Amino acid sequence: MRLLLFCLLLVSPALAAEKRIAVFVGLCDNATQGIVKVGAKIGDGNKPDDNLYWGCTDGLRSYFKASKRWKLEKHETATGDERIYERLTFRHVTEDAVLVAEAWRGSNLKECYVAFEQALVSGKQDLVAFIGHNVLMDTEIDPPAAKAAGKVDAVVLCCKSDTYFDTRLKAAGARPVLLTTQYMYPGSFILHAALEAWLAGKDRLALRTAAGAAYARNQKIKVGPATGVFVKMEP
């Protein structure tokens, strides 16, 4: 019995240290979202394989599967929810961190965002991210009734997320760590770069720097303007 208790004491800190990350991706959808129209193939919110935010090169599934920093552990297509086409579980190769990402049907963008906020306040995650179209530009959504049950960081990668989401996230008890200042392209290379800084325990300015550098490379623009896409927050 004493040996068992000793083993549990050794294991418990490792379990407690695991970082939990949840990512909610609303598939790009020309038909139902107030977006600048993209190509029909990549803008079909019912087809994750070709979708701009999921199956394309910079989409979450493709980008993280190709990453040398994350390893795919589980790929679910039977998610138990018809609104969610796929659920992927990745584990970081050097840090003790697990990332679970969901691809939501484009026409269910509102529900995708509500699920994001529910995860924020659940107390089960260390960081929660939303990627897709700025749903609050199209519709009003009641804020969550509950506040976050513990410390949680938030990332919202969509156009002008600072203007629409900063106050809302803080009111829910979350700490925004990466938001945007302008119209932009929310490719998952941004999240990928920011997470490396976050997992290393760096401050919010470092996350902004990492995101800006990644955006500059992808968009082939200078680092200064690319960094300006993201809000400059206090460390």
Secondary structure, 3 states (H helix, E strand, C coil): CHHHHHHHHHHHHHHHHCEEEEEEEECCCCCCCCCCCCCCCCCCCCCHHHCCCCCCCCCHHHHHHHCCCEEEEEEECCCCCCCEEEEEEEEECCCCEEEEEEEECHHHHHHHHHHHHHHHHCCCCCEEEEECCCHHHCCCCCCCCCCCCCCCEEEEECCCHHHHHHHHHHHCCCEEEECECCCCCCCHHHHHHHHHHHHCCCCHHHHHHHHHHHHHHHHCCCHHHHHCCECCCCC
